Amino acid sequence: FYRPANKEELFNLQHASAQNVVKHIFGVIKHHFRILLLPLEYPIKIQALIPVVLCIVYNIIRSLDEEPDSDSEMGDSSSSIVQEGNSDDEEGEVGALNQEPSSKALRDSIAEEMWWDYQNHLCSAH
């Protein structure tokens, strides 16, 4: 089990994990709903709603499906598209990006809070 050494490593680990989940969700939705592979001729406000609606439709279909898909693209028989993810790639590291001072301050504040929550969790686990 890998334990991050500081708040930046913890933040980057969590960010990479969340990024992996989002990529996975889009992959599953694109696989099931080919509309996302075509150029759309709808206003941008409508285009922004399409992936959200397709996720909802997908989850409804999965919850009503009595037999899980045999190809099991989700890796288990869960009925929800949002799954716990993990990522080995370092592409998601936010610390390496050029950020505005306000974005960096927000990120640092989130990382600090995450770090203290993580430390408290470690202490309570023992």
C-alpha positions in Angstrom: 0.0 0.0 0.0 1.5 3.3 -1.1 1.4 6.2 1.4 2.0 9.7 0.1 4.8 11.5 1.9 3.3 15.0 1.7 0.2 17.0 0.8 1.3 17.5 -2.8 1.7 13.8 -3.4 -1.7 13.1 -1.8 -3.4 15.8 -3.9 -1.8 14.5 -7.1 -2.7 10.9 -6.2 -6.4 11.9 -5.6 -6.4 14.1 -8.7 -5.0 11.4 -10.9 -7.6 8.9 -9.5 -10.5 11.3 -10.2 -9.1 12.0 -13.7 -9.0 8.2 -14.4 -12.6 7.8 -13.3 -13.7 10.6 -15.6 -11.8 9.1 -18.6 -13.4 5.7 -17.8 -16.9 7.1 -17.7 -16.5 8.9 -21.0 -15.1 5.7 -22.5 -18.1 3.6 -21.4 -20.6 6.2 -22.5 -19.0 6.6 -25.9 -19.1 2.8 -26.3 -22.8 2.6 -25.5 -24.0 5.8 -27.1 -22.4 6.5 -30.5 -24.0 10.0 -30.6 -20.9 11.2 -28.8 -18.6 10.1 -31.7 -20.4 12.3 -34.2 -20.2 16.1 -34.6 -23.3 17.6 -33.1 -25.3 20.4 -34.6 -26.9 21.6 -31.4 -26.3 24.8 -29.4 -23.4 24.5 -26.9 -25.8 24.6 -24.0 -27.5 21.5 -25.3 -24.2 19.8 -26.2 -23.0 20.2 -22.6 -26.1 18.4 -21.2 -25.9 15.4 -23.5 -23.1 13.5 -21.6 -24.9 14.1 -18.3 -28.2 12.8 -19.7 -26.5 9.8 -21.2 -24.9 8.9 -17.9 -28.4 9.1 -16.3 -29.9 6.9 -19.0 -27.0 4.5 -18.7 -27.4 4.1 -15.0 -31.2 3.6 -15.3 -30.6 0.9 -17.9 -28.0 -0.8 -15.7 -30.3 -0.7 -12.7 -33.2 -2.2 -14.6 -31.1 -4.9 -16.3 -31.6 -8.2 -14.6 -28.5 -9.8 -16.1 -25.2 -7.9 -16.0 -23.4 -7.4 -19.4 -21.3 -10.4 -20.3 -18.5 -8.1 -21.4 -18.6 -6.4 -18.0 -16.9 -3.2 -19.2 -17.2 -1.8 -15.7 -15.1 -4.6 -14.2 -17.8 -5.6 -11.8 -21.6 -5.9 -11.6 -22.2 -2.5 -10.0 -25.2 -0.6 -11.4 -23.6 2.8 -11.3 -21.2 4.3 -13.9 -19.2 6.1 -11.3 -16.6 3.7 -10.0 -13.6 4.0 -7.7 -10.5 4.5 -9.9 -6.8 4.3 -9.7 -4.2 5.6 -12.0 -0.5 4.8 -12.4 0.1 7.5 -14.9 1.5 10.8 -13.7 -0.4 12.8 -16.4 -2.8 14.1 -13.8 -0.2 15.9 -11.7 -1.6 19.4 -11.1 1.6 20.7 -9.4 3.4 20.7 -12.7 0.9 23.0 -14.4 1.3 26.7 -14.7 -1.5 28.1 -12.6 -2.8 31.6 -11.8 -2.0 32.6 -8.2 -5.6 32.2 -7.1 -5.8 28.7 -8.6 -2.6 27.7 -6.9 -3.8 29.1 -3.5 -7.1 27.2 -3.9 -5.2 24.0 -4.8 -2.8 24.4 -1.9 -5.7 25.0 0.6 -7.5 21.9 -0.7 -4.3 19.8 -0.5 -3.7 21.1 3.1 -7.2 20.1 4.2 -6.9 16.7 2.5 -3.5 16.1 4.1 -4.9 16.8 7.6 -7.9 14.6 7.0 -5.5 11.8 5.8 -3.3 12.2 8.9 -6.4 12.1 11.1 -7.6 8.9 9.3 -4.2 7.3 9.8 -4.2 8.1 13.5 -7.7 6.8 14.0 -6.9 3.6 12.1 -4.3 2.6 14.7 
